[in-house]
Amino acid sequence: MASEAAPRVVDECRGVLFVYSDGSVVRRAQPGFATPVRDDGTVEWKDVTFDEAHGLGLRLYLPRDRGSGGRRLPVFFYYHGGGFCIGSRTWPNVQNYCLRLASDLGAFVVAPDYRLAPEHRLPAALDDAAAAVLWLAAQAKEAGANGLAPVTVRGYVQLMPFFGGVERTLSEAECPDDAFLNRPLNDRYWRLSLPEGATADHPVSNPFGPGAPALDAVEFAPTMVVVGGRDILHDRAVDYAARLKAAGKPVEVRDFDGQQHGFFTIDPWSDASAELMRVIKRFVDTDGRFD
């Protein structure tokens, strides 16, 4: 009697996620790249569970030097990347960037985890992202008597937003194979994360696709869309911002020429990352006004 063949890997993402032919999924807790955490002690941080049912936590960052006079700090939510398939608040590159955000912005930074695909396909990650905001709002409401201000969205910073679509854009078609986020990996993320049977024109991927709801009546807080000149997602993000702006939404684009996808977490201390931090700080300090 012939023995059954062992399950084989049919999908893999960055040496972290392995999907096998029998449908099983194996994950590694940490990324394959070695990144030391640069924690100089100027920022306090701790982990908190915000969704017991799904076992989801978030990491809170608070600068130790909060000034005088009881100044209220802005809150900055940071959602890690990874194509909805990989990543964690505990990864060193995520921690390094959040430490710098808290220190340079003088902000209370919240970095939630969310359920990952393919075990939990979209919109699970988006639901979890919203749940983290609602959790913090509930904490603020409970602490209202102690002077904690209610949570109000003042603006959005979209750092190289992850959009897709069936028809290739120029930046997708011309993306080199050695890019940090190349076309095969980009396609793989969508194949693993979209609802079963959905194409990349699903509204969760393509907000202006054929089945997407109209956004004209949706109120938008000021939104800054950050793109990299060498990012495969460049053209989709620029088109997204242009369509919103044409609809009268308060949207601006900040295009970092020559930068690849995720440059600010690959090296949070590069010149380009420092300039991005200055841009974000101006945006936060002015409650979303564009300069």
C-alpha positions in Angstrom: 0.0 0.0 0.0 1.5 3.3 -1.1 2.1 5.9 1.5 0.4 9.3 1.1 2.7 12.0 -0.2 3.8 14.5 2.4 2.1 17.9 2.1 4.2 20.3 0.0 4.5 24.1 0.2 2.2 25.8 -2.3 2.6 29.4 -1.1 5.3 31.2 0.8 5.7 34.8 2.0 9.1 36.2 3.0 10.1 33.0 4.7 7.6 33.6 7.4 4.3 32.2 6.1 4.1 28.7 4.5 0.8 27.4 3.1 0.8 23.6 2.4 -1.1 21.5 -0.2 -3.3 20.1 2.5 -4.5 23.6 3.5 -2.4 23.8 6.7 -0.5 27.0 7.5 2.8 27.3 9.3 4.1 30.7 10.6 7.3 31.8 12.1 7.0 34.3 15.0 9.7 36.6 13.8 10.9 37.7 10.3 13.9 36.2 8.7 15.9 39.4 8.6 17.9 40.4 11.7 17.0 43.9 12.8 18.3 45.0 16.3 15.8 47.0 18.3 17.1 50.5 19.0 15.4 51.3 22.3 17.2 54.2 24.1 14.8 54.3 27.0 13.2 57.6 26.1 9.9 55.9 25.3 7.9 53.7 27.6 6.0 50.8 26.0 3.8 47.9 27.1 1.5 45.3 25.6 -2.2 45.2 26.2 -4.9 42.8 25.0 -7.8 44.6 23.3 -9.7 41.6 21.8 -9.8 38.6 24.1 -12.1 36.6 21.8 -9.5 36.7 19.0 -6.4 36.9 21.2 -5.4 40.2 19.7 -3.0 42.6 21.5 -1.6 46.1 20.9 1.6 47.8 21.9 1.3 51.2 23.5 4.2 53.7 23.3 4.5 56.8 25.4 7.4 59.3 25.5 8.9 59.7 28.9 9.4 63.4 28.4 5.9 64.7 28.1 6.6 68.3 28.8 5.0 70.4 31.5 1.5 71.7 32.1 -0.3 68.5 31.5 -0.2 68.8 27.7 -2.5 66.3 26.0 -0.6 64.2 23.5 -1.9 63.3 20.1 -2.7 59.7 19.5 -1.1 58.0 16.4 -2.4 54.6 15.4 0.2 52.6 13.4 -0.9 49.5 11.6 1.9 47.2 10.5 2.3 46.2 6.8 2.6 42.7 5.4 -0.1 42.4 2.7 -2.6 41.3 5.4 -0.7 38.0 5.5 2.4 38.6 7.7 3.7 41.0 10.3 3.3 41.8 14.0 3.5 44.6 16.4 6.4 42.6 18.0 8.6 42.6 14.9 11.8 44.6 15.5 11.3 46.8 12.4 7.8 47.7 13.6 9.0 48.4 17.1 11.8 50.6 15.9 9.5 52.7 13.8 6.9 53.1 16.6 9.7 54.1 19.0 10.7 56.8 16.6 7.2 57.9 16.0 6.5 58.3 19.7 9.8 60.1 20.3 9.8 62.5 17.3 6.1 63.2 17.3 5.8 63.5 21.0 2.7 61.2 20.6 1.0 58.3 22.2 1.5 55.6 19.6 -0.8 52.6 19.4 0.3 49.6 17.3 -2.4 46.9 17.1 -2.1 43.4 15.7 -4.9 42.1 13.5 -6.0 38.7 12.3 -3.9 37.6 9.3 -4.8 35.8 6.0 -5.2 33.1 4.7 -6.6 31.8 8.0 -8.6 35.0 8.4 -9.4 36.6 5.0 -10.4 40.2 4.5 -12.3 42.1 5.9 -11.1 40.5 9.2 -8.0 42.7 9.4 -10.1 45.8 8.7 -12.6 44.8 11.3 -9.8 44.3 13.9 -8.3 47.7 13.0 -11.6 49.4 13.7 -12.0 47.4 16.9 -8.7 48.7 18.2 -9.8 52.3 17.8 -13.1 51.6 19.5 -11.3 49.9 22.3 -9.2 53.0 22.9 -12.2 55.2 22.6 -13.9 53.1 25.3 -10.8 53.5 27.6 -10.9 57.2 27.1 -14.6 57.4 27.9 -14.1 55.4 31.1 -11.2 57.7 32.1 -13.0 60.9 31.2 -13.4 61.9 34.8 -9.6 61.9 35.1 -9.3 64.4 32.3 -8.5 62.1 29.4 -9.9 63.7 26.2 -12.3 61.7 24.0 -10.9 60.1 20.9 -11.5 62.2 17.8 -10.1 61.5 14.4 -8.2 64.6 13.2 -6.5 63.1 10.2 -5.1 60.1 8.4 -1.6 59.3 7.3 -1.7 56.6 4.7 1.8 55.2 4.4 2.1 53.5 1.0 -1.5 52.2 1.2 -2.1 48.7 -0.1 -4.5 48.9 -3.1 -5.0 46.5 -5.9 -6.9 45.9 -9.1 -7.3 43.5 -12.0 -5.8 45.9 -14.6 -2.1 46.5 -14.2 -0.9 50.0 -13.5 2.4 51.2 -15.0 4.3 51.0 -11.7 3.0 47.4 -11.4 3.9 46.4 -14.9 7.4 47.9 -14.7 8.2 46.8 -11.2 11.6 44.9 -11.2 11.8 41.4 -9.8 14.4 42.5 -7.2 12.1 45.2 -5.6 11.4 44.8 -1.9 7.7 44.3 -2.9 7.6 42.8 -6.3 4.8 41.8 -8.6 4.7 38.0 -7.7 4.7 38.8 -3.9 2.1 41.5 -4.4 -0.2 39.2 -6.3 0.4 36.4 -3.7 -0.7 38.7 -0.9 -4.0 39.5 -2.6 -4.6 35.9 -3.6 -4.2 34.8 0.0 -6.0 37.7 1.7 -9.1 38.5 -0.5 -12.4 36.7 0.2 -12.5 33.3 -1.5 -13.3 33.7 -5.2 -12.8 37.4 -5.3 -10.7 39.2 -7.8 -8.4 42.1 -7.1 -11.3 44.4 -8.1 -13.1 43.6 -4.9 -14.0 46.8 -3.0 -11.7 45.9 -0.1 -8.8 46.0 -2.6 -9.9 48.4 -5.3 -12.0 51.3 -3.7 -12.8 52.5 -7.2 -13.5 49.2 -8.8 -16.7 48.2 -10.7 -18.4 46.9 -7.5 -17.1 49.5 -5.1 -19.6 51.8 -3.3 -19.5 55.5 -4.2 -17.4 57.6 -1.7 -18.9 61.0 -2.7 -21.1 61.2 0.4 -18.4 59.9 2.8 -16.9 62.6 5.1 -13.1 62.4 5.2 -10.8 63.9 7.8 -7.7 65.4 6.2 -5.7 62.6 4.6 -2.0 62.5 3.6 -1.0 59.8 1.2 2.7 58.9 1.3 4.1 57.1 -1.8 7.6 56.0 -2.9 8.8 56.7 -6.4 10.0 53.1 -6.8 7.1 51.4 -5.1 4.9 49.0 -7.0 1.9 50.6 -5.3 2.9 54.1 -6.4 0.4 54.6 -9.3 -2.6 53.2 -7.4 -2.0 55.4 -4.4 -1.6 58.5 -6.6 -4.7 57.7 -8.5 -6.6 57.0 -5.3 -5.7 60.4 -3.9 -6.4 62.2 -7.2 -9.9 60.7 -7.4 -10.7 61.7 -3.8 -9.4 65.2 -4.3 -11.5 65.5 -7.5 -14.5 64.6 -5.3 -13.7 67.5 -2.9 -12.0 65.5 -0.2 -9.1 67.0 1.8 -6.3 64.8 0.4 -2.7 65.5 -0.5 0.1 63.3 -1.7 3.7 63.3 -0.5 5.9 61.5 -3.1 9.3 60.4 -2.0 11.3 60.1 -5.2 13.5 57.0 -5.6 12.2 55.3 -2.4 10.9 51.7 -2.4 8.0 50.2 -0.5 8.4 50.4 3.2 11.6 52.4 3.2 10.7 54.0 6.5 10.6 50.7 8.4 13.5 49.2 6.4 15.7 52.0 7.8 13.9 54.4 10.1 17.0 56.5 10.5 17.7 57.2 6.8 17.6 60.7 5.4 14.3 59.9 3.6 12.8 58.5 6.8 13.8 61.6 8.7 12.2 63.8 6.1 9.0 61.7 6.2 9.0 62.1 10.0 9.2 65.8 9.6 6.3 65.8 7.2 4.2 63.6 9.5 5.0 65.8 12.5 3.9 69.0 10.6 0.7 67.2 9.6 0.0 66.0 13.2 1.0 69.3 14.9 -1.4 71.3 12.6 -4.4 68.9 13.0 -4.1 67.8 9.4 -3.4 71.1 7.6 -1.2 70.8 4.6 1.7 73.1 4.1 
